[in-house]
Amino acid sequence: MAFAFTAVSRADTISYADAVSTLANDCGSDIKKYCKGLNLGGGRIQTCLEQHAGKVSQACTVTLANVFASIEQREAAQSSFATVCKHDIAQYCKSVKGEGNVLSCLNKATRVNEGQCGQAIIDAGWR
């Protein structure tokens, strides 16, 4: 099944595993044709597909842009989590130690689900 994005909304971030599956599905033939033998990682496949942009299928071009925008959004949410959730951490989890325990605490605090912190947790892929 193709993973189509019309627009990347805040809750549409995807994992690396889903990104690989989506790219394999929508770009597999283009990768085999133009990027054969390249290893995943380090942006090599993305760079290769972008270098062959005029030859790559439209579906692959759209998927590539959307997948990488989603991954960038997920990474940004993960790195800004502590800042975005600072108030909620102080209010609901101030005595909790360790990032994983704080995240668990925030996930249990139902009021967090409705605000920016809850959205940051979703965007980061932690809920």
C-alpha positions in Angstrom: 0.0 0.0 0.0 1.4 3.4 -1.0 2.0 5.9 1.8 0.7 9.1 0.4 1.0 12.5 2.0 -1.0 15.4 0.8 0.6 17.6 3.4 2.6 16.8 6.5 0.5 17.9 9.4 1.8 18.0 13.0 0.7 14.5 13.8 2.0 12.8 10.7 5.6 12.3 11.6 6.8 8.8 10.7 9.5 6.6 12.1 12.7 5.7 10.2 11.4 2.2 9.6 8.2 3.5 8.1 10.2 6.0 6.0 12.3 3.2 4.6 9.2 1.1 3.8 7.5 4.0 2.2 10.5 4.9 0.1 11.0 1.3 -0.9 7.4 1.1 -2.0 7.1 4.4 -3.9 10.8 4.8 -5.0 12.0 1.2 -5.2 12.2 1.1 -9.0 13.9 4.5 -9.2 16.4 3.6 -6.5 17.2 0.3 -8.4 17.5 2.2 -11.6 19.5 5.3 -10.6 21.1 4.5 -7.2 22.0 0.8 -7.4 24.6 -0.3 -4.9 24.3 2.7 -2.6 23.9 2.0 1.1 21.1 3.5 3.1 22.0 6.2 5.6 24.0 9.3 5.5 21.5 10.8 3.1 23.0 8.9 0.1 19.7 7.6 -1.3 18.1 11.0 -0.9 21.0 12.8 -2.6 21.0 10.3 -5.4 17.3 10.6 -6.0 17.6 14.4 -5.9 20.5 14.3 -8.4 18.2 12.4 -10.8 15.1 14.5 -10.1 14.3 15.0 -13.7 14.2 11.2 -14.3 12.6 10.0 -11.1 8.9 9.3 -11.1 6.5 11.9 -9.8 5.2 9.6 -7.0 8.8 9.1 -5.8 9.5 12.8 -5.9 6.4 13.6 -3.8 7.1 10.8 -1.4 10.7 11.7 -0.9 9.9 15.3 -0.1 7.1 14.3 2.3 9.0 11.6 4.1 12.1 13.8 4.7 9.9 16.7 5.9 8.2 14.3 8.3 11.5 13.0 9.6 12.8 16.5 10.1 9.6 17.4 12.0 10.0 14.3 14.2 13.6 15.1 15.0 12.8 18.8 15.8 10.0 17.6 18.1 12.4 15.2 19.9 15.1 17.9 20.4 12.6 20.5 21.6 10.6 18.2 23.8 12.2 19.3 27.1 11.8 23.0 26.3 8.2 22.6 25.0 7.2 20.5 28.0 9.2 22.4 30.7 6.0 23.9 32.3 4.2 20.5 32.3 7.2 18.7 33.7 7.4 21.2 36.5 3.7 21.0 37.2 3.0 17.2 36.9 6.4 15.5 37.1 8.7 17.7 39.2 9.9 14.9 41.5 10.5 12.4 38.6 14.0 11.7 37.6 15.2 10.4 34.2 14.0 11.4 30.8 12.2 8.1 30.2 10.4 8.3 33.5 9.4 11.9 32.9 8.0 10.9 29.5 6.0 8.1 31.1 4.8 10.6 33.8 3.7 13.1 31.1 1.9 10.4 29.1 -0.1 9.6 32.2 -1.0 13.2 32.9 -4.3 13.6 30.9 -4.1 17.4 30.9 -0.8 17.2 29.0 -2.5 15.4 26.1 -4.5 18.6 25.2 -1.6 21.1 25.0 1.6 21.8 23.1 3.5 19.3 25.2 1.1 16.5 24.2 1.5 17.5 20.6 5.3 17.5 20.9 5.2 14.0 22.4 3.0 12.8 19.4 5.2 14.6 16.9 8.3 13.1 18.5 6.8 9.6 17.9 6.6 8.8 21.6 2.9 8.3 21.8 
